[in-house]
């Protein structure tokens, strides 16, 4: 992912010191306090792996900032996943975790499996079957960059 | 003790056929060590009832019901019933050829566990059953309009599910034509 370098001094001259400081602070809070809701439909259940990398799982879409999807998404479950996503408050982010969620993996030729990216807009893809601690750390770091960029560059 | 008289599979098959009219069980064979009876649609329930209750047979367990699709045949579906007799230590296979339009009588009255097998066969192959207490779909979506386990159905499916921003809901869209050769091979030949 390419990170845009921002000329902060120039931004401050245009928008004022307080606005920029507030936005940077908001981004810092958001990226460090993101609560993730795991939706695991396959064998790589994401609870333990999320806790490994320091993200607290929540189990209510109304309290979640990040939706972590893992496992092959069947057509029947796709409707439920979209409903969960719609219930989350904005701004919201989606991680597709594991090969099955990234590109259907083993189930690529199945008539009953939907692509996660077709159902919800995915921000970060974490490959691996299952993803190891290294990939998870990379993924969470990438998600923090996404959150930071999205809030700072409004 | 009486069962000891029917030592071989063929003898046992002859014993079962003695209790029914000749046309009810037209064929009998031993396929890979298991006795296989081909039965007629009308006699299916009577035969299963007999096999369950007869003291020599005692096939008290219905292990499985499966279905096979033969696109070339006139009776294009073959239902296969697997029975187990724990008391007598025997297994038995019963075959029944059927079509899409003609319903098969449900065997839930004889074996209650047949209910889920028949639901699955109906949604996967489109074989209909009459006398079934609850013929809802078992696994697939309610709006599914295809029969996935038929030989004429492409393995990857004909539609895929995407979220439609304008409509605000998930909708089925037709699949793109397979481009790679490996994908084509998975699409079975249409009959």
Interface residues (C-beta under 8 A of the other chain):
Chain A: X75 X76 X78 X79 X82 X109 X110 X111 X112 X114 X115 X118 X119 X120
Chain B: X140 X141 X146 X148 X153 X154 X155 X156 X157 X158 X160 X161 X162 X163 X169 X170 X183 X186
